[in-house]
Amino acid sequence: YVKIPRYTDDAGESHSAQKNKLNAAFALGGAPLLLETVTEATGMEIDHYIEVGFGGVVNMVDALGGVDVCLPTAADDRRSGLKLDAGTSHVDGLMGLAYVRARYIDPTADSGRIERQQRFRGSMFQQATSAGVLLNPVKLESFLNAALSSVTMDENLTRDALLDLASDMDDLSPRDIRFLTVPIANANLSTEVGSSVLWDKTKARAVFESLEADQPLVKKQKGA
């Protein structure tokens, strides 16, 4: 639940600043308004963005040869199309998309889906490193072709910049990757726009300041 800055819609109509859910910014004003909202809410300037649609998820997973996902119990969700047995499964792009979209298989709803999407990104990185994609120019070129065919980037983010970024990551291993969410003060805040999530202002500010200063966000795990 954040403040969305004043904006002008596609029809040229001006709208005053409003309190709303963060994801509403994208629906109201696309990526530019979302970036402005994030900057105002966090104090961080966003240098670049990549917008990944459903097709982008499918294409990238297939370009990697599929990824591993793990479910504690079997899932059969007709809404998302997810149908997997309990345990680890190697999924293609379409089933991977169903895995990250499913929201009714987890009792914690959206919070559970966020954690599942984080694990999925970790699995994608693990697959990319284990298959040698980042170290193999041919495989990396194929992966970027698949990815860039179905994503939207800001005009200042180039293909060469992405290749350089991939090269900078070639000495990382999956265990170097850590995920976290913004600390929450209220996970079921009642507002005029419906049930929302409220950040913990103090703890969230510490996260954003660490990101801005390029400082570690979580402690290194023992044995990692």
N, C-alpha and C positions, 0 to 999 in steps of 0.2 A: 504494500500500500504506500504509494509515493505521490509526489507532486509532479504532474505532467505540465511542462511549460506551455505558454501561449503558442499557438500555431495557426497556420492558414491551411485549409484543406484544399483538395484538388479543384474544387469549384470556386476557389478564391474567397471563401468565407472565413473570417477570422474567429478564433475561439479563445476564450480566456483560459488562463492556467486553471487546472483542476486537480483534485485528489482522485486517484483511480488506481487500479491494479497496474503493475509495471508492464505486463504484456499488452495492455490496452494501447500503450503508446505506439506500438508497431501497427496495430489495427487502424489507429486514427491517422497516423502520419508517416508510416513506413519506417525504414531504417534511420533516416535523418532525425525524426522526432524521438525514436527509441534511444539513439546515441546521445542526444541532448538531455533526455530524461536521466539516463544512466550517469552522465557527467554531473548533472546537478545533484543527484541523489548520493553519489559516492565521492565527488571531488576529483575524480580521475579523468584525464583526457583520453579519449579512445583514438588511437592512431589509425587503425584499419578495422574493417569488419568483413566477414564472409557469411553470407546468408545461404544456409543449406536447406533445400526443400526435400520433400519425400524422395524425389528421383535422385537427388544427390546422395542420400544415404544408400539407396539400392546400388547405384553405380560404383560407389567407393568400396562397399563391402564386396561386391562381385569382383572388382579389380584386384582385391587382396586375396581372392580365392576363398572367401567366407571367413567367419570368425567364430570363436567359441563363446557360448553363453552358458550360464548355469542357473537353474531354477531349483529352489528347495522342495517344491511340489510340482506335480504335473499341471499344465495350464491348457485350457481350451476356451479361448475368449473370441466369440464370434464377432464382437465389435471391432477388434483390431486385426483379427485373422491369426492370432498367435495360437499355435497348437504344438506343444512340446512336452516330452516326458520330463520327469524329475531328473535332476543331475545335469551333467554337461552335454551340450549338443553343439555340433558344428553347423551353423546356419548360413544360408545364402542371403543376398540382399533383401529379398522380399520378406523372408521370415525375420531377418534382423530388424527391418523397419517395424514389423508387427511387435517385436520385443520391446523396442524403445517407445512405441506409441501406446502400448497397453496401459490402461489406468484403472481397470476394475479387478485386476488379479491381485492387487496388493491392499491390505487393510489400511495402510497409511496413505493411500491415494496418491496425490501429486508428489508428496515428499518421497514416497517409495519409488515413484517413477523417475524422479531426479537422480536418486542413488543408482537406479538400474541403468540410466543413461550414462552416468559416470563410469560404471563398470564396463559398459559397452565400448566407450571410447578407450578405456584401458585395454580392452581385448583387441581393438583395432590396432592400437600402437604395438601391442605384443605380436600380433600377426605380421605387421609391417616389418618389425625388426627380426623376427624369427625367419621370415621368408626372404630376408635380405633386400627388401624393397628400397630402403633408404640408401643402401650401399651399392645398388646395381642401377646404373644410369638408364638402362633399357626398361627395367621394371618400374623405376621411378617415373620415367617419362610416360609409360602406359597408365600408371596410377593417376598422374596429374591430368592426363588427357580425359580420363573417365571422370575425375572430380570436377574439372573446370567446365565440362560440358553441361553441368547441371547445378552450378552454384552461381551466386551473384556476389561480386566483390566491389569495394569502393574503387573509384577510378585511379587512385594512386597506388593500389596494390597490384604489382605486376607478376607475371609468371616467373620472371627471373628472381624476384624477391622471394617467392615461394620455394624455388629451387635452392636458393641460398639458405633459407630457414631449414629445409630438410637436411642440407649438408651439415648445418650446425648441430643437428640432433643425432648425428650418426654415432656419437659416443654415449648416448643415453641408453639405459636399459629400462624395461617396464617397472622394475622396483624403484627407479628414481622418480617415478611419477606419483604425485599425491593429489587427491581430490578433497574438496571440502565445500560446504555451502555456507552462505552468509548466516551468522548466528541469529536465531529467532527468539523474540520475546513473547510473541503470541502467534500460535499456528492456526488459530480460528477466530480472527478478529471480525466482529460484526460491523459492517460499514454500509453506506448508502449504495455501494456497488456490489454488495453481497459479501459472503465470507471471504476474508483476505488474510494475508500473512503479514505480520509486523516484525521488522528487523529489530534486534537489540541494538540500540543506538551506540552504546559505548563499545561493545564487542565488535559490531560491524565496522565502526570507525577505525578500530585497531587493524582489522583485516584490510580495509581500503588503503590505509596509510602504509602498511607493509607492502602491499602491491605497488603502490606508487614509488616507494623507496627501493623496490626490488629486494626485499628482505624475505627470509624463509617464513612460511605461514604455519607450518606444522613441524614438530620435532621429528628427527630422523628415527625410524623404527629400529629397535635392537636387531642386530644381525643383518640389517639391510645395507 
